[in-house]
Amino acid sequence: MTYIESPFDSGDANVSSETFCTYLAKQFIAKKGFEVARIPEIKRLYDVCAIVLTRSDGYTFSALVPTFLGS
């Protein structure tokens, strides 16, 4: 996971240094039932994305890719 320091960094120890994408991924895992993807069919996404989440209820399959590292 890459992190670019914010120019708005206040130096406050109570301010989190995690990226918004990491925060978003944690929220979708905790509140929406997503999990870290561990399926071989989407292996190509791992090459360009830092985070890949999936969810399946037996009928539908969803993938969430909140971080794109670039091309």
Buried (B, 14 or more C-beta within 10 A) or exposed (E): EEEEEEEEEEEEEEEEEEBEBBEBBEEBBEEEEBEEBEEEEBEEBEEEBBBBBBBEEEEEEEBBBBBEEEE
